[in-house]
Amino acid sequence: MKKLLLITLFAYLLNGCSSPSAPATSGEHISPRNTGITPENAYNDLFLDSSAIAAFITSQKLDDTIGNRLRSFYNARNFEFAWFDSRGPVEQAAAFRSLYNYSKDSVSNRALDRRLNDLMDEDSLVINPSDKEVIKTELQLTWRLINYFRETGGSIGQLEHMVPAQRYPVMELADSMLQTNDKIFPAVAPMKEPLKAYREYVRKGGWQPVPLVKKGLKKGQSSPGIIAVKKRLQITGELKPGDSTDIFNDELETAINTFRNSNGYTQNGVLNDTVINALNISAEERLQQLLVNMERMKWMPVKPQGKLILVNIPAFVLHVTDGDKRLFDMDIVVGKEGHSTTMFSGMLNQVVFSPYWNIPRSIVRKEILPAIQRNRGYLASKHMEVTGQANGLPVIRQKPGEHNALGRVKFLFPNSYNIYFHDTPEKGLFERDNRAYSHGCIRLKDPVKMAQFVLEDSPQWTNEKIDSAMNSGKEKFVAVKDPVPVIITYFTAWVEGGKLHFASDVYEHDAVFKQKLFK
């Protein structure tokens, strides 16, 4: 199923991914060098030496077809890096790394995957464009992309505009996005109406800032600032026009709750600084946010038939569906381990009851060792044990039980980011609006329901047996009879139920993308 999903996705991509003013090329034509791309307007801030491409073609003994496509790809970018900027792999590298099915690749290509994984794992990275390993990784990724295009019959023109090459004015990119083919990019299509609306808001000058309030306002109160709030909500349609009083009335409470819901806040009817700060995000910034997410949605896999678990990290929620039927939603808490990617997919194929927590080396080094120095009984107090040594650090795990950071169960869907679902003993985390937490992968509010869902095709796993395994204190691995596709996304703007929703940029992926995409 996963292989079919990936092939379908790239069939869509190959048939129509383009940027504004993209030159039309086809066949084996080699694009001329695009000298209009400069360090001042380039999407990425690194450039290759043209001799490096020639040397790579020679060293890898590439045939004329591959060699010419490689030359043409970088000519169209004026030899700008496609997959790296000075800070490391760019978002598109992560998307391609996660979506490409490379099971038939050679040993050297598997080495490429390991090298890319290592680069993505670095929290702070400075890329030297002359680094031979970086250049090799860059060109091997492009070679991989070319091979994929050859398999599916894509043209050179489409290939050369898979990854943005330069920055554009926001209104120019908005106009271009509205011309994308809905059949080719079905995930983008529902965003077009909101895009038109926000493009119009920008053209009309946006809205005036709303003054902050000293404390939260509720229905029945009055304040001069309420007039500005009503005017702002009337522009974007949460409140009907015509009311210019300073009274916090029923209509305003309904409008505030509508706005709160669309921005991921609890619908408590309160007008506070959190709401006002969201109201004061400018129309142009919202337009940029829409465009960034629509660019991201171009890489969205086509939903497979049957069961699916779809996670949107900034919304702190996962959706479980079966075909077109929504089975249930579940609140989640996300942790630092998910910060390095914006989209990937996997297959949930194992449930681990009463799991050990194998503590990451970074946590051992930064937190546990200093805690042991302060308190020799720290490990015992946290139900932890040392199981060995590796590269100068102790290997530490936390025993199963009620104190275990993973809770009573975890769910594995193997991926290069080592992200998984798990329970948590810290149930209070789910009461927050912002559910980004320091450690952990993706915590589930109702792990029992998830276990019942993924094991429902195994009748021997009754509710009673699941409960017993979760509380046994003995780690047990259970294979899922019919593995369930999992898609992890990072959308801070999306349409759900016909309504536009926004979320905070919890990992600052949007902030990086905006700097690279817009003039």
Helices and strands as residue ranges (DSSP letters): H 2-14, H 50-59, H 64-76, E 84-85, E 88-89, H 91-99, H 107-121, H 132-152, H 156-159, H 170-177, G 189-191, H 192-203, H 225-236, H 250-262, H 273-279, H 283-297, E 307-312, G 313-315, E 317-322, E 325-334, G 336-338, E 343-353, E 357-358, H 361-363, I 364-368, H 369-374, H 378-381, E 384-390, E 393-398, E 409-412, E 421-422, G 427-431, E 442-444, H 447-454, H 463-470, E 476-489, E 493-496, E 499-502, H 509-517
